[in-house]
C-alpha cells in the first residue's frame, strides 16, 4: 500500500493526476485506488480513497480554481466533500472486486479488474456530485457562479449530468482500461487477490 500512496502523492502534484481546462477537472487518481482495492480489499481501497481525498483538498488552496472557489464559500464542507466520498468510493470498489474474486475462474477475475476500475470512477463521481449538491446547492454564490459558467440550474438532475459531462466519461473509460490492464499484469506476477484468496482458502478449510 505504501507504494500506491507514494504514487498517488506524486500524481497529485503533477499533470498526470489532475487534468484541468478552465473549470473542468479530470482526475486519474482513482486508478491506484481501484488497484489497491483489487489487491488488498475494501479497507485498503478506503484508505487509498482517503489519501486521494486529502490530496484533492490540498488542491483547494490555490491550485484548483474550482476547489478554491468552493473553499472560499465553506472550507469545512469542502474538506468533507473532498475526503468522505473518496473513502466511500474506494471501499465500494473493494466490495465490487470481492464479488468477482470469490471464484477461481480466471475469465471472471479478468472481467472483474475492468469492472472494478469502472465502478471506482463511477462511485467517485456519484458520491462527489451528491456531496457537492447537498452542501452547495443552496448557496447563492455557487448558483450565481455556475450560471455564469454557462450551466443551467433550473433542474438539479440536468445540472448533474451537464456538469459531470465529458470528464466523467473520460474518467470512466481510462480508469476502466488502465485498472484492467494493470490488474491482469499484477495477477500474473502474483501481487493481487491476496486478501480474497486467503478468505477463499479459509472458507474451503471450514467446509472440509
Buried (B, 14 or more C-beta within 10 A) or exposed (E): EEEBBEBBBEBBEEEEBBBBEEBBBBBBBBBBBBBBBBBBBBBBBBBBBBBBBBBBBBBBEEBBEBBBBBBEBBEEBBBBBBBBBBBBBBBBBBBBBBBBBBEEEEEBBBEBBBBBBBBBBBBBBBBBBEBBBEBBEEBEEBBEBBEEEEBEBEEEEEBBEBBBEEBBEBBBEBBBBBBBEBBBEBBEEEEBBEBBBEBBEEEEEEEE
